[in-house]
Amino acid sequence: MSFKEFPPIAVIADAHIHDPAADFGFPGAVQTGGLSVRPLAEAARSTRVFNESLQAFRTALDDVASRGIRHVVLLGDYTDDGQVATTSAVAVILKDYGERHGIAFFALPGNHDIFADAGRHRTKRFLEADGSSAVVTSHPVTPSGAPLPPGIPRDIPVTVSPGMFCPGYPDGLMAVAEHGYFPQPSYLHWETPFGLQGDSEKRMFTAISSSGATRRPLVEASYLVEPVDGLWLLMIDANVFVPIDGSDDWVDSTSAGWNAMLLHKRHVIDWMADVGVRATRLGKRLVAFSHYPALDPLDGTRAAEIALLGPTATSGRIPGDAVGEAFIAAGIPLHFSGHLHVNDTARMRRGEGSFVNVAVPSLVGFPPAYKILTLREGTAEIETVSLSDMPMDGAIAALYAAEVGRTGVKTGGMAEATRYGDFLSAHIGHLAWRRHLKREWPSALGALLRAATLGDLARLAARPVAPIEDAVAMLPVARDRMNTSDEGAPETLSAIAFLGDWYRLRMGSDLGLASVSSRRVRFYDKLSAFYLAQPWPPGSAQGGIAAMLSLFEAYRHGLPSKDFRIDLQTGDITAC
């Protein structure tokens, strides 16, 4: 087979599918047209939305099918939270697209799809027809309502359903077993780190606690598959569950990722190196996939972000250099990741070796998109396909309207959106100041951003240097002309509008920049020119804004991340 004959591969990350029509045991579905819809208020506080996920996934797959693509990689978190009912619904969808379009799926588990060996309970709220909410849980709950799952008030209706339970390994894989996790007759080659057998008992490893005192067996879900002659897909289960001493519980894998892989799953690292050697010897084209990023997907800004914000949940999930170096040592040039819901391209070079990590955005966060990989001789071409034009679902919107009417919940324009891209742009803008600013930003800098207009920030650059704590007092007293919307002359906008755009670029890179008006981009150019032309004293108001702008420019001017070509020999990356 020549290189040009390799079929394109669609790569979908973090679909987080919640099927509102699935049976979760929610009694209120009788009054909502059979829909189990999560409250909009919960989405407004979360890093992802929920009820739009099924439509987004189907929209992506319909587009994949229309392009004649027949191979799809699911980079983990293909379920909402690994619930039995949800995973079963996903299996039905995959079977449908397989039968109707001949699509072969290759899945990987994410931290939301499965939990350790025995699983864990899940609890979710759903909207009633009148805009109130009720709870469905897999936790045992007595008729009197005690004990209740953590965080659930006693005055809310609670239903117990086994369909809400999230299984562990291997049970959590079985509903989608045929999608890569176990060998299939059509595969030209399939193996695990332990050999050619797919039986769960033949692919066990020993998970060891950090102290070394506790040891438990766990199934390894990584596999290598050759779906067409000459193409090897290295599908790495990078979930790392570590036993807790003195308990039956496990450390959650969410913040572990590849840093923990180097410590706790050395059998996978050694296997990767062996696969790399064999791929070179046999002339196979090798591409790796896992749920977690293997390089910093935030344009190499981890240190600068920690300097500005301090350690955050995101910065704690950034892999160290040793991870990329392990890929280079294994001879693996290209890896696709999800998990952080980021659209980005990262590269590492060591000597004559290079390694590229392509971070694929989520379908349920800004920006909603999937990627298409086309391998050619010596190169990999990446195309990014946006789902922004998807219309919003009217039945779900009606339930949102009932919720807003009953509770008065503020959602930053989400409830009014008729287009998915606008819905998610409003979502990230809302999160920027309702979640991230409160949780992660220094209080004094946050107070300045809340109080200032963009024009104030421009004028502040020309004022005498002042401590960040004194910045708000330096602003004009009158605030009756501040524009708190997201439209209008940039200088009249609240600085919170810039915070929203900051997060749009942080999460979207090229796709995020495309969502910001050219008028605002020109104003941000002026701000950067004002603030980045000179150093500012640490702790100053000007220094805080300058640090924020420096990160903004890094997100804006990173490697191409929309449509681009990678030279797999040199690591050179060029926009297409």
C-alpha positions in Angstrom: 0.0 0.0 0.0 1.3 3.4 -0.9 1.2 6.2 1.7 -1.5 8.1 -0.3 -3.9 5.2 0.1 -4.2 5.5 3.9 -7.8 6.4 4.7 -8.5 9.6 6.7 -9.3 9.2 10.4 -11.7 11.3 12.3 -10.7 12.0 15.9 -13.4 13.0 18.4 -12.6 13.9 22.0 -14.7 14.4 25.1 -18.1 13.9 23.5 -19.5 13.4 27.1 -22.6 11.9 25.6 -25.8 12.3 27.7 -28.8 10.9 25.8 -31.8 12.9 27.2 -34.1 10.2 25.8 -32.3 7.3 27.7 -34.0 5.6 30.6 -32.4 6.9 33.8 -35.4 6.0 35.9 -36.4 9.6 36.1 -40.2 9.7 36.9 -40.5 13.3 35.6 -39.7 12.2 32.1 -43.4 11.3 31.8 -44.2 15.1 31.8 -41.2 16.3 29.8 -41.9 14.4 26.6 -39.7 11.5 27.7 -36.7 13.7 28.2 -34.2 13.5 31.1 -32.7 17.0 30.8 -30.0 18.3 33.1 -30.6 21.8 34.5 -29.1 24.7 32.6 -27.9 26.1 35.9 -25.6 23.1 36.3 -24.1 23.6 32.8 -23.6 27.3 33.6 -21.3 26.3 36.5 -19.6 23.4 34.7 -16.7 23.3 32.2 -19.0 21.4 29.9 -22.6 21.4 28.8 -24.8 18.3 29.0 -28.0 18.1 27.1 -26.6 19.1 23.7 -24.0 16.4 23.7 -26.0 13.7 21.8 -27.0 16.1 19.0 -23.4 17.3 18.8 -22.1 13.8 18.5 -24.6 12.8 15.9 -23.9 16.0 14.0 -20.1 15.2 14.0 -20.8 11.6 12.9 -23.2 12.7 10.1 -20.4 15.0 8.8 -17.9 12.2 9.1 -20.1 9.9 7.1 -20.8 12.5 4.4 -17.1 12.8 3.8 -16.8 9.1 3.3 -14.6 8.7 6.4 -14.8 5.1 7.8 -12.4 5.2 10.7 -13.2 7.2 13.9 -11.1 7.4 17.1 -12.9 8.2 20.3 -10.3 9.8 22.6 -12.1 9.0 25.9 -14.9 10.6 27.9 -17.3 9.5 25.3 -19.9 9.2 28.1 -21.3 11.8 30.5 -20.1 10.0 33.6 -19.8 6.3 32.7 -23.3 5.5 33.8 -24.6 2.1 32.7 -27.6 3.6 30.9 -25.3 6.2 29.1 -22.7 3.7 28.0 -25.5 1.5 26.6 -26.9 4.4 24.7 -23.4 5.1 23.3 -23.2 1.5 22.2 -26.5 1.8 20.3 -25.3 4.9 18.5 -22.0 3.3 17.5 -23.7 0.2 16.2 -26.1 2.3 14.2 -23.4 4.3 12.4 -21.4 1.1 11.9 -24.3 -0.6 10.2 -25.6 2.4 8.2 -22.2 3.9 7.1 -19.6 1.2 7.7 -17.8 3.3 10.3 -15.3 1.5 12.5 -14.8 3.0 15.9 -11.7 2.7 18.1 -12.3 3.8 21.6 -10.2 4.8 24.6 -11.4 5.2 28.2 -11.3 8.6 29.8 -11.6 9.5 33.5 -15.4 9.9 33.1 -16.0 6.6 31.4 -14.9 4.1 34.1 -13.6 4.0 37.6 -10.9 1.6 38.9 -12.0 -2.0 39.6 -15.4 -1.8 41.3 -16.8 1.5 39.9 -18.6 4.1 41.8 -22.0 5.7 42.3 -23.3 8.7 40.2 -25.9 11.2 41.1 -27.5 13.7 38.7 -30.3 16.3 38.7 -33.0 16.4 36.0 -35.5 19.1 35.1 -39.2 18.7 35.8 -41.7 20.2 33.4 -42.3 23.1 35.7 -38.6 24.1 35.9 -37.9 22.5 39.2 -35.5 19.6 39.5 -35.3 16.1 40.9 -32.5 13.7 41.6 -31.7 10.2 40.2 -28.9 8.4 41.9 -27.4 4.9 42.1 -26.6 5.4 45.8 -28.8 3.4 48.1 -31.4 5.7 49.6 -33.9 4.6 52.2 -37.6 5.6 51.8 -37.2 8.2 54.5 -34.5 9.9 52.4 -31.5 9.0 54.5 -28.7 8.6 53.9 -28.6 10.9 50.9 -25.7 11.2 48.5 -23.3 14.1 49.3 -24.5 17.5 48.3 -28.2 16.6 47.8 -30.7 18.6 49.9 -33.4 16.7 51.7 -36.3 18.6 50.2 -35.7 17.4 46.6 -37.3 14.2 45.1 -34.8 11.4 44.9 -35.1 8.3 42.7 -32.7 5.3 42.9 -31.7 3.7 39.6 -29.0 1.2 39.0 -28.7 2.7 35.5 -26.8 5.6 37.1 -23.9 3.4 38.3 -20.5 3.8 36.7 -18.8 0.4 36.5 -15.0 -0.3 36.8 -12.6 -2.4 34.7 -13.4 -4.6 32.9 -17.2 -4.3 33.2 -17.3 -0.7 32.0 -15.7 -1.7 28.7 -18.1 -4.4 27.8 -20.9 -2.4 26.2 -18.4 -1.0 23.7 -16.1 -4.0 23.7 -16.2 -4.4 19.9 -14.9 -0.9 19.3 -11.2 -1.7 19.7 -11.0 -2.9 23.2 -11.1 -6.5 22.1 -9.8 -8.2 18.9 -12.2 -8.3 15.9 -12.1 -10.5 12.8 -11.6 -7.4 10.6 -8.4 -6.3 12.3 -5.2 -7.2 10.5 -3.3 -7.1 13.8 -4.3 -6.5 17.4 -2.3 -6.7 20.7 -2.1 -5.4 24.2 1.1 -4.7 26.3 0.8 -8.4 27.4 0.4 -10.1 24.1 -2.2 -11.1 21.5 -4.9 -12.4 23.8 -7.9 -10.1 24.5 -9.2 -12.0 27.6 -9.4 -9.6 30.5 -7.6 -12.0 32.8 -4.7 -12.1 30.3 -4.2 -8.3 30.5 -4.0 -7.6 34.2 -1.3 -5.6 35.9 -0.6 -4.8 39.5 -1.6 -1.3 40.6 0.6 -0.2 43.6 -0.1 2.5 46.1 2.3 5.4 46.4 3.8 3.9 49.6 4.1 0.5 48.0 2.1 -1.1 50.8 -1.1 -1.9 48.8 -1.2 -3.9 45.6 -4.3 -4.7 43.6 -4.9 -6.2 40.1 -6.4 -4.1 37.4 -7.2 -4.6 33.7 -5.1 -2.8 31.2 -7.2 -1.4 28.3 -4.4 -0.2 26.0 -4.2 -1.9 22.6 -2.5 -1.7 19.2 -4.6 -2.2 16.2 -4.0 -2.4 12.4 -7.3 -1.6 10.8 -5.8 -1.3 7.3 -2.6 -2.7 5.9 0.4 -0.7 7.1 -1.4 1.6 9.6 -0.9 1.1 13.3 -3.1 2.9 15.8 -1.5 2.9 19.3 -4.5 3.3 21.6 -3.2 4.0 25.1 -5.3 3.8 28.2 -3.7 6.6 30.2 -6.1 6.4 33.1 -4.0 5.9 36.3 -5.9 4.6 39.3 -3.7 4.3 42.4 -4.9 2.2 45.4 -5.3 4.1 48.7 -3.6 2.4 51.7 -6.0 1.3 54.4 -9.1 1.6 52.1 -10.8 -0.1 49.3 -10.9 3.2 47.4 -8.6 4.5 44.7 -7.1 7.9 43.8 -9.2 9.4 41.0 -7.4 9.5 37.6 -8.6 13.0 36.7 -5.4 14.9 37.6 -3.0 12.0 37.1 -2.4 11.7 33.3 0.9 11.1 31.7 3.0 12.3 34.6 1.5 9.4 36.6 1.9 7.0 33.7 5.7 7.3 34.0 5.5 6.2 37.6 2.6 3.7 37.8 2.3 2.1 34.3 5.9 1.4 33.2 4.6 -1.7 31.4 2.8 0.6 29.0 5.9 2.9 28.5 8.1 -0.2 27.8 5.5 -1.5 25.4 5.3 1.8 23.5 9.0 1.7 22.9 8.8 -1.9 21.6 5.9 -1.0 19.3 8.0 2.0 18.0 10.9 -0.3 17.1 8.7 -2.8 15.4 6.8 -0.2 13.5 10.1 1.1 12.0 11.3 -2.3 11.2 8.1 -3.4 9.6 7.4 -0.1 7.7 4.2 0.6 9.6 2.8 4.2 10.0 2.4 4.6 13.7 0.1 7.2 15.4 -0.6 7.3 19.1 -3.8 8.3 20.9 -4.7 8.7 24.5 -7.2 10.7 26.6 -4.5 12.9 28.3 -2.1 15.4 26.8 1.5 14.4 26.4 2.8 18.0 26.0 1.6 21.3 27.4 -1.5 22.1 25.3 -1.6 25.7 26.4 1.2 27.0 24.2 3.9 26.3 26.7 2.5 28.8 29.2 2.4 26.7 32.3 5.1 28.5 34.2 3.7 31.9 33.2 0.2 30.9 34.1 1.3 29.7 37.6 3.1 33.0 38.1 -0.1 34.9 37.3 -2.7 32.7 38.9 -0.8 30.3 41.2 -1.3 26.6 40.8 -4.7 25.7 39.2 -6.5 22.5 38.4 -5.4 22.9 34.8 -1.7 23.7 35.4 -1.6 20.6 37.7 -2.6 18.4 34.7 0.1 19.7 32.4 2.7 16.9 31.6 6.3 17.4 32.4 9.0 17.2 29.7 9.8 13.6 30.6 6.6 12.6 28.9 7.4 14.0 25.5 10.9 12.7 25.9 9.5 9.2 26.4 7.6 9.5 23.2 10.6 10.7 21.3 12.7 7.8 22.7 10.0 5.4 21.6 10.1 6.7 18.1 6.5 7.9 18.2 6.2 11.2 16.3 2.5 12.1 16.7 -0.1 11.8 19.5 -3.7 13.0 19.8 -5.2 13.9 23.2 -8.3 15.2 24.8 -9.2 15.7 28.5 -8.6 19.5 28.8 -11.1 20.5 26.1 -8.5 22.5 24.4 -7.8 23.1 20.7 -4.0 23.3 20.4 -0.8 22.0 18.8 2.4 21.4 20.8 5.8 20.3 19.8 9.0 19.1 21.4 12.4 18.7 19.8 15.3 16.8 21.3 18.4 16.4 19.1 17.2 14.9 15.8 13.9 13.7 17.3 10.6 15.5 17.4 7.2 14.9 18.8 3.9 16.6 18.2 0.8 16.5 20.4 -2.5 17.5 18.8 -5.0 18.5 21.4 -8.5 17.9 20.2 -11.3 20.1 21.6 -14.5 18.7 23.2 -17.8 18.5 21.5 -19.4 20.0 24.6 -17.2 23.0 25.3 -15.9 26.0 23.5 -14.9 25.6 20.7 -16.9 22.5 19.6 -15.0 20.6 16.9 -13.4 17.4 15.8 -10.3 16.7 13.7 -9.5 14.7 10.6 -6.1 13.1 10.2 -4.8 12.3 6.7 -1.4 10.6 6.5 0.7 11.1 3.4 4.3 10.2 2.7 6.3 11.8 5.4 3.6 14.2 6.5 0.3 14.3 8.5 -2.4 16.7 7.5 -4.9 17.9 10.2 -8.2 19.5 9.4 -10.4 20.9 12.2 -14.2 20.7 11.6 -16.4 23.1 13.7 -19.9 22.3 14.9 -20.7 25.9 15.7 -23.5 26.1 13.2 -25.5 23.3 14.8 -29.0 24.6 15.7 -30.2 24.3 19.3 -32.9 21.8 20.2 -36.3 23.4 20.7 -37.6 20.9 23.2 -34.6 21.3 25.4 -34.8 25.1 25.0 -38.4 25.0 26.2 -37.3 23.2 29.4 -34.5 25.7 29.9 -37.1 28.5 29.6 -39.2 26.9 32.3 -36.2 26.6 34.5 -35.2 30.3 34.0 -38.7 31.4 34.6 -39.0 29.5 37.8 -35.5 30.1 39.3 -34.3 33.3 37.6 -30.9 31.6 37.0 -28.4 33.8 35.2 -26.7 32.1 32.3 -24.9 34.9 30.5 -26.9 34.6 27.3 -26.9 30.8 27.0 -30.7 30.5 27.3 -31.2 32.9 24.4 -28.8 31.2 21.9 -30.2 29.5 18.9 -26.9 28.4 17.5 -24.6 26.0 19.2 -21.4 28.1 18.7 -23.1 31.1 20.3 -24.4 28.9 23.1 -20.9 27.7 23.9 -19.3 31.1 23.4 -21.8 32.5 26.0 -21.0 29.6 28.2 -17.3 30.2 28.3 -17.8 33.9 28.8 -20.1 33.2 31.7 -17.7 30.7 33.2 -14.8 33.2 32.9 -16.2 35.5 35.6 -18.7 33.3 37.5 -16.3 30.4 38.0 -12.7 31.0 37.0 -12.4 34.6 38.2 -13.7 33.6 41.6 -11.7 30.4 42.0 -8.4 31.0 40.3 -7.6 34.7 39.9 -5.9 36.8 42.5 -8.6 38.8 44.3 -7.1 42.2 43.7 -6.7 41.6 40.0 -10.2 40.2 39.9 -11.5 43.3 41.5 -9.8 45.5 38.9 -11.2 43.5 36.0 -14.7 43.7 37.5 -14.5 47.5 38.0 -12.6 48.6 34.9 -13.6 49.2 31.3 -11.2 48.3 28.5 -10.6 52.0 28.1 -9.6 52.2 31.8 -7.0 49.5 31.2 -5.6 51.4 28.3 -5.3 54.6 30.4 -3.8 52.7 33.3 -0.7 51.9 31.3 0.1 55.7 31.2 -0.6 56.2 34.9 2.1 56.0 37.6 2.9 52.5 38.7 0.6 51.5 41.5 0.2 48.4 43.7 -2.5 46.1 42.3 -4.5 46.5 45.6 -4.8 50.3 44.9 -5.8 50.0 41.2 -9.6 50.1 41.7 -9.3 53.4 43.6 -7.5 54.9 40.6 -10.4 54.4 38.3 -13.0 57.1 37.4 -15.8 57.2 40.0 -18.6 57.4 37.5 -19.6 54.1 36.1 -23.0 54.9 34.6 -21.6 54.6 31.0 -19.9 51.2 31.4 -21.1 48.8 28.8 -21.6 45.5 30.6 -22.8 43.7 27.4 -20.5 41.9 25.0 -21.1 44.3 22.2 -20.2 47.9 21.4 -17.1 50.1 21.2 -14.3 48.1 22.8 -13.2 51.0 25.1 -16.6 51.1 26.7 -16.8 47.4 27.4 -16.2 46.0 30.9 -12.8 44.4 31.3 -14.8 41.2 32.0 -15.4 41.0 28.2 -11.6 40.8 27.7 -11.5 38.0 30.3 -14.0 36.1 28.3 -11.9 36.5 25.1 -8.8 35.5 27.1 -10.5 32.2 27.9 -11.8 31.8 24.3 -8.2 32.0 23.0 -6.8 29.9 25.9 -9.2 27.1 25.0 -9.5 27.6 21.3 -6.2 29.1 19.9 -6.9 29.6 16.2 -10.6 28.8 16.6 -10.9 31.1 19.6 -9.3 34.0 17.7 -11.9 33.5 14.9 -14.7 34.1 17.4 -13.4 37.6 18.5 -14.4 40.6 16.4 -11.7 42.3 14.4 -12.5 45.5 16.2 -11.8 44.0 19.6 -8.6 42.3 18.3 -7.3 45.7 17.1 -8.0 47.1 20.5 -6.2 44.2 22.2 -3.3 44.9 19.9 -3.2 48.5 21.3 -3.3 47.2 24.9 -0.5 44.7 24.2 1.6 47.5 22.7 1.0 49.7 25.8 1.8 47.0 28.3 4.3 44.7 26.8 6.8 47.4 25.6 8.4 47.6 29.1 8.9 45.6 32.2 6.6 46.3 35.2 7.4 45.9 38.9 6.1 42.7 40.5 2.8 43.3 42.4 1.9 46.3 40.4 -1.5 46.8 38.7 0.2 47.3 35.4 2.3 44.2 35.9 -0.8 42.1 36.5 -2.5 43.3 33.3 0.8 42.9 31.4 1.1 39.2 32.5 -2.5 38.6 31.4 -1.8 40.2 28.0 1.4 38.2 27.6 -0.5 35.0 28.0 -3.2 36.2 25.7 -0.5 36.8 23.0 1.0 33.4 23.6 -2.4 31.7 23.1 -2.9 33.9 20.0 0.4 33.2 18.3 1.0 29.5 19.0 1.6 26.8 16.5 -1.1 26.4 13.8 -4.1 24.5 15.3 -6.9 24.6 12.8 -5.8 23.2 9.5 -2.1 22.4 9.2 0.6 20.0 8.0 3.2 18.2 10.1 6.5 17.0 8.6 7.0 13.8 10.6 10.7 13.8 9.9 11.6 17.3 11.0 8.6 18.3 13.2 8.0 21.4 11.1 4.4 22.6 11.2 2.8 24.8 8.6 -0.7 26.2 8.2 -2.8 24.9 5.3 
